[in-house]
Amino acid sequence: MKLTIFCLGMLPLFILTACSGLFPAPTLTPTPVSATETPTNTIPWFPATNTPTIFPTQTSQSTPEQRPGLGELLFTDSFDSHTGTGTTPQPDLWSTSVASWASATVDRNRLLLSISGQGPVSIASLRSQPTLGDFYAEATVALSLCGVKDQFGMVFRAAPGDNFYRFTVRCDGQARLERVLSGFNSPLLDWQPSGDAPSSAPAEVKLGIWTEGSEMRFFLNDHLQFTVRDPVLHAGTLGFFVYASANTPITASFSDLSVYSVSYVSQTPSLTPSSSPIPDGTPVQTPTP
């Protein structure tokens, strides 16, 4: 009886042992643990905004005044044989002449200069008054005929003895400054190409000259062309000229002359050498009619 109980008690153990042989226990693979665990990212509910980089503000530099010290209007000349403000006729205000090959006349509100003869030859007309030292003058030039090497321009600081400066424009798109002393011509600045100078005729261009002491500035169509310093001639009268280089005619009319005062102290000391070209000193005889 006791034996039977023992066997019955061992039966469940036998069954479990037999089942364990039929269903082997699974092999458990341990999960490796990283030495360094990545922390959980925090959601940025209020992300920081980028602070813009502030650059220093650049102050724009204004264009230097090209005609500084420009003062009151001294006079205008409409070329009607009268003064600019009065009504008294002054036929001798401009020097005139009429010849078969060249002429200088005042007619219909213009000064007309023309050459039809064989060149090289020039003709000029000077205004008898006033005498000017520091000033700004401008006038309009209309070209009817002008060869490639022909010239025209403005005479200023003209003094007795055939002394003057001459702002010269050539009909191939170039300009220069000349100084004439006792009839001998020395270029102070030789030919400079200019987009404002006419390269053929018919054409129209505005001349402008600003002077203060030894400093002189030259304009075409209100555009500064060049600056030259020369201390030789200080004051004189104004005028205009044309020059025929060969046998081609030249005809130019000058109008709307306006002259202003200039009151300006140059910032360039008089003893400082100028950067402007120095005359070459070679005298060139100025052709006369």
C-alpha positions as CSV (number, residue, x, y, z in Angstrom):
1,M,0.0,0.0,0.0
2,K,2.8,2.4,0.7
3,L,4.5,1.5,-2.4
4,T,1.6,2.5,-4.5
5,I,1.4,5.9,-2.9
6,F,5.0,6.5,-3.6
7,C,4.6,5.6,-7.3
8,L,1.6,7.9,-7.6
9,G,3.6,10.7,-6.0
10,M,6.4,10.3,-8.4
11,L,4.1,10.2,-11.4
12,P,3.8,14.0,-11.9
13,L,7.5,14.4,-11.6
14,F,8.0,11.8,-14.3
15,I,5.5,13.4,-16.6
16,L,7.1,16.8,-16.2
17,T,10.5,15.2,-16.8
18,A,9.3,13.5,-19.9
19,C,7.6,16.7,-21.2
20,S,10.8,18.7,-20.6
21,G,12.5,16.3,-23.0
22,L,10.0,16.9,-25.7
23,F,10.0,20.8,-25.3
24,P,13.5,22.0,-24.6
25,A,13.7,25.3,-22.7
26,P,14.5,28.3,-24.9
27,T,17.9,29.8,-24.8
28,L,17.8,33.4,-23.4
29,T,20.2,35.8,-25.0
30,P,21.1,38.7,-22.7
31,T,20.7,42.2,-24.2
32,P,23.9,44.1,-24.0
33,V,23.8,47.4,-22.1
34,S,25.6,50.3,-23.7
35,A,28.2,51.9,-21.6
36,T,26.9,55.3,-22.6
37,E,23.2,55.8,-22.9
38,T,21.8,58.5,-25.1
39,P,19.7,60.8,-23.0
40,T,16.1,61.5,-24.1
41,N,15.8,64.6,-26.2
42,T,13.9,67.5,-24.6
43,I,11.2,69.0,-26.9
44,P,12.0,72.7,-27.4
45,W,8.6,74.2,-26.8
46,F,10.1,77.7,-27.0
47,P,13.0,77.5,-29.5
48,A,15.5,80.4,-29.3
49,T,15.5,82.8,-32.2
50,N,18.6,83.8,-34.0
51,T,19.9,87.2,-33.1
52,P,20.6,89.2,-36.4
53,T,24.1,90.5,-36.9
54,I,24.1,94.3,-36.9
55,F,26.5,95.8,-39.4
56,P,27.7,99.4,-39.1
57,T,25.7,101.9,-41.2
58,Q,27.8,103.4,-44.0
59,T,27.3,107.1,-44.5
60,S,27.1,107.9,-48.2
61,Q,29.6,110.3,-49.4
62,S,28.3,113.2,-51.4
63,T,29.9,114.1,-54.7
64,P,32.4,117.0,-54.2
65,E,31.2,120.3,-55.5
66,Q,32.7,120.8,-58.9
67,R,32.0,124.5,-59.1
68,P,32.5,125.6,-55.5
69,G,31.9,129.2,-54.4
70,L,29.5,129.9,-57.2
71,G,28.0,133.3,-56.4
72,E,25.6,135.8,-58.0
73,L,24.9,136.1,-61.6
74,L,27.1,139.0,-62.9
75,F,25.5,139.3,-66.3
76,T,24.0,137.5,-69.3
77,D,24.5,138.2,-72.9
78,S,21.8,137.3,-75.5
79,F,23.9,138.6,-78.4
80,D,21.4,141.2,-79.5
81,S,23.9,144.2,-79.5
82,H,22.6,145.3,-76.1
83,T,23.8,144.8,-72.5
84,G,22.3,142.0,-70.6
85,T,20.1,144.2,-68.4
86,G,19.8,147.5,-70.2
87,T,18.3,148.7,-73.5
88,T,21.1,150.9,-74.8
89,P,22.6,149.5,-78.0
90,Q,26.3,148.7,-77.8
91,P,27.4,147.5,-81.2
92,D,31.0,147.5,-80.1
93,L,30.5,145.1,-77.2
94,W,31.8,142.3,-79.3
95,S,34.6,142.7,-81.9
96,T,33.3,141.9,-85.3
97,S,34.8,141.7,-88.8
98,V,33.6,140.6,-92.3
99,A,35.9,139.3,-95.0
100,S,35.5,137.1,-98.0
101,W,37.2,134.1,-96.2
102,A,36.1,134.7,-92.6
103,S,33.6,136.7,-90.5
104,A,32.5,137.4,-87.0
105,T,29.0,138.9,-86.7
106,V,26.4,139.4,-84.0
107,D,22.9,138.6,-85.4
108,R,19.6,137.1,-84.2
109,N,20.8,136.5,-80.6
110,R,24.0,134.7,-81.5
111,L,27.6,135.4,-82.2
112,L,28.4,133.7,-85.6
113,L,32.0,132.8,-86.4
114,S,32.8,131.3,-89.8
115,I,35.8,130.5,-92.0
116,S,35.5,129.5,-95.6
117,G,39.0,130.1,-96.8
118,Q,42.1,128.0,-96.9
119,G,43.5,127.0,-93.5
120,P,45.1,126.8,-91.2
121,V,43.6,130.0,-89.9
122,S,41.5,131.2,-86.9
123,I,39.1,134.0,-86.1
124,A,38.0,135.3,-82.7
125,S,35.6,137.8,-81.2
126,L,36.3,139.3,-77.8
127,R,33.9,141.0,-75.4
128,S,35.1,144.5,-74.5
129,Q,33.9,144.3,-70.9
130,P,34.1,143.5,-68.1
131,T,37.5,142.4,-67.0
132,L,37.2,139.1,-65.1
133,G,39.5,137.3,-62.7
134,D,37.6,134.6,-60.7
135,F,34.3,133.6,-62.4
136,Y,32.2,130.9,-63.9
137,A,31.1,131.3,-67.5
138,E,29.0,129.1,-69.7
139,A,27.6,129.3,-73.2
140,T,26.0,127.1,-75.9
141,V,27.8,126.3,-79.2
142,A,25.9,125.1,-82.3
143,L,28.1,123.7,-85.0
144,S,26.9,123.8,-88.6
145,L,30.1,122.8,-90.3
146,C,33.2,121.4,-88.7
147,G,36.0,119.2,-90.1
148,V,37.7,116.5,-88.1
149,K,40.7,118.6,-87.2
150,D,38.8,121.9,-86.9
151,Q,38.5,123.6,-83.5
152,F,36.3,126.0,-81.5
153,G,36.1,127.2,-78.0
154,M,36.2,130.0,-75.4
155,V,38.9,132.6,-74.8
156,F,39.3,134.0,-71.2
157,R,41.6,136.2,-69.2
158,A,42.4,137.9,-72.5
159,A,44.8,140.8,-71.8
160,P,46.5,143.4,-74.1
161,G,49.6,142.1,-76.0
162,D,47.9,139.0,-77.4
163,N,47.8,137.1,-74.0
164,F,45.0,134.8,-73.0
165,Y,43.9,131.2,-72.1
166,R,41.9,129.2,-74.6
167,F,39.7,126.2,-73.9
168,T,39.8,124.3,-77.2
169,V,37.5,121.6,-78.4
170,R,38.2,119.7,-81.6
171,C,35.6,118.1,-83.9
172,D,37.0,114.6,-83.4
173,G,35.8,114.3,-79.8
174,Q,38.8,115.8,-77.9
175,A,39.6,118.9,-75.8
176,R,42.6,120.7,-74.4
177,L,43.8,123.9,-72.7
178,E,46.2,126.4,-74.3
179,R,48.0,129.4,-72.9
180,V,49.0,132.1,-75.4
181,L,51.7,134.6,-74.5
182,S,52.6,137.4,-76.9
183,G,51.0,135.4,-79.7
184,F,52.9,132.1,-78.9
185,N,50.8,129.1,-78.0
186,S,51.8,126.5,-75.3
187,P,49.5,123.6,-74.5
188,L,49.0,123.4,-70.8
189,L,47.1,120.2,-71.2
190,D,47.3,118.3,-74.5
191,W,44.4,116.7,-76.3
192,Q,42.1,114.6,-74.0
193,P,39.3,112.4,-75.4
194,S,35.8,113.3,-74.2
195,G,32.5,111.7,-74.7
196,D,30.9,115.1,-74.5
197,A,32.9,116.7,-77.3
198,P,31.2,116.5,-80.7
199,S,32.8,114.2,-83.2
200,S,30.9,115.6,-86.2
201,A,28.6,118.4,-87.3
202,P,25.9,119.4,-87.0
203,A,26.1,119.3,-83.2
204,E,25.5,121.3,-80.1
205,V,27.6,121.5,-76.9
206,K,27.6,123.6,-73.7
207,L,31.0,125.1,-72.7
208,G,31.8,126.0,-69.1
209,I,34.8,127.5,-67.4
210,W,35.4,127.9,-63.6
211,T,38.4,129.9,-62.4
212,E,39.7,130.8,-59.0
213,G,43.2,132.2,-58.8
214,S,45.6,129.7,-60.5
215,E,43.0,126.9,-60.5
216,M,40.8,126.4,-63.6
217,R,38.2,123.8,-64.3
218,F,36.6,123.0,-67.6
219,F,33.2,121.6,-68.5
220,L,31.3,120.2,-71.5
221,N,27.6,119.7,-71.1
222,D,28.0,120.4,-67.3
223,H,30.5,117.4,-67.0
224,L,33.9,118.2,-65.6
225,Q,36.6,117.4,-68.1
226,F,39.8,118.3,-66.4
227,T,41.4,120.8,-63.9
228,V,44.6,122.7,-64.6
229,R,46.6,125.1,-62.4
230,D,48.6,127.9,-63.9
231,P,49.6,131.2,-62.2
232,V,50.6,133.3,-65.2
233,L,47.5,135.2,-66.3
234,H,45.2,136.6,-63.6
235,A,42.4,138.6,-65.3
236,G,41.0,139.7,-68.6
237,T,38.0,139.6,-70.9
238,L,36.0,136.8,-72.5
239,G,35.6,135.7,-76.1
240,F,35.1,132.9,-78.5
241,F,37.0,131.5,-81.5
242,V,37.0,129.0,-84.4
243,Y,39.9,127.5,-86.2
244,A,40.0,125.9,-89.7
245,S,42.8,123.3,-90.0
246,A,42.7,122.9,-93.8
247,N,40.5,123.8,-96.7
248,T,37.2,122.6,-95.1
249,P,34.8,125.4,-93.8
250,I,33.8,125.8,-90.2
251,T,30.7,127.6,-88.9
252,A,29.8,127.9,-85.3
253,S,27.2,130.1,-83.4
254,F,27.6,131.0,-79.8
255,S,24.6,131.9,-77.6
256,D,23.2,132.2,-74.0
257,L,26.3,133.4,-72.3
258,S,26.0,133.6,-68.5
259,V,28.7,134.7,-66.1
260,Y,28.7,134.2,-62.3
261,S,31.0,135.4,-59.6
262,V,33.2,132.9,-57.7
263,S,34.2,133.3,-54.1
264,Y,36.3,130.3,-53.0
265,V,39.6,129.6,-51.2
266,S,41.3,126.6,-52.7
267,Q,42.3,123.9,-50.2
268,T,45.4,123.3,-52.3
269,P,48.3,125.5,-50.9
270,S,49.8,127.6,-53.6
271,L,53.3,126.2,-52.9
272,T,52.2,122.6,-53.4
273,P,53.2,121.4,-56.9
274,S,50.2,120.8,-59.1
275,S,49.4,117.3,-60.4
276,S,48.3,118.9,-63.7
277,P,50.6,118.4,-66.7
278,I,53.4,121.0,-67.0
279,P,53.7,122.9,-70.3
280,D,56.3,121.5,-72.5
281,G,57.6,125.0,-73.2
282,T,57.6,124.5,-77.0
283,P,56.2,127.7,-78.5
284,V,53.7,127.3,-81.3
285,Q,52.8,130.3,-83.3
286,T,49.1,131.0,-83.2
287,P,47.6,131.5,-86.7
288,T,46.0,134.9,-87.1
289,P,43.4,135.9,-89.7
